[in-house]
Amino acid sequence: ALHEQLQRGELTNYIVAEMPQPWREFLAAQGVASSASVPILVQGQFWGHIDFDNCREARLYDAAEIEILQRAAEIIAAAIERQAKDEELQAAQQERNRLLSTVAQVANLLLRSQDYATVLPDVVRLLGEAVGSDRCGIGQMILHPTSGKPALSILPEWCKSE
């Protein structure tokens, strides 16, 4: 029951002798007289909790103490969220850098080549691998000489996943 209470975002504040089992026996065996637990909610989801035990006297924590402990839990949650966002931003930046590196490699291949068509298979393969494509190739729009309507010409597929 206590764990479910915390998962719902509710704090617990008990004198151990009045707690439900098995928590009463567990905490009493450790010499705890009273205990409060404050949930830590990260992005609205239960992440964990902070426990505060009093081993010298059996007393409930008062409203002011609980308020301070709840603010501390919110600060911890904010730090966890900030770190997660920082890690997401860092991963996105690394992915961006990886893709930019591939584009630079492709540009280098095209600039060094005397005939772009000879390096197109490598260019398409590199770009396809960079974005995790299963299959890649090049399509070219061609206007029909008499009707002027566009037609699609598909060049051979140069990369496929195994």
Disulfide bonds with the S-S distance in Angstrom:
Cys136-Cys159 1.77
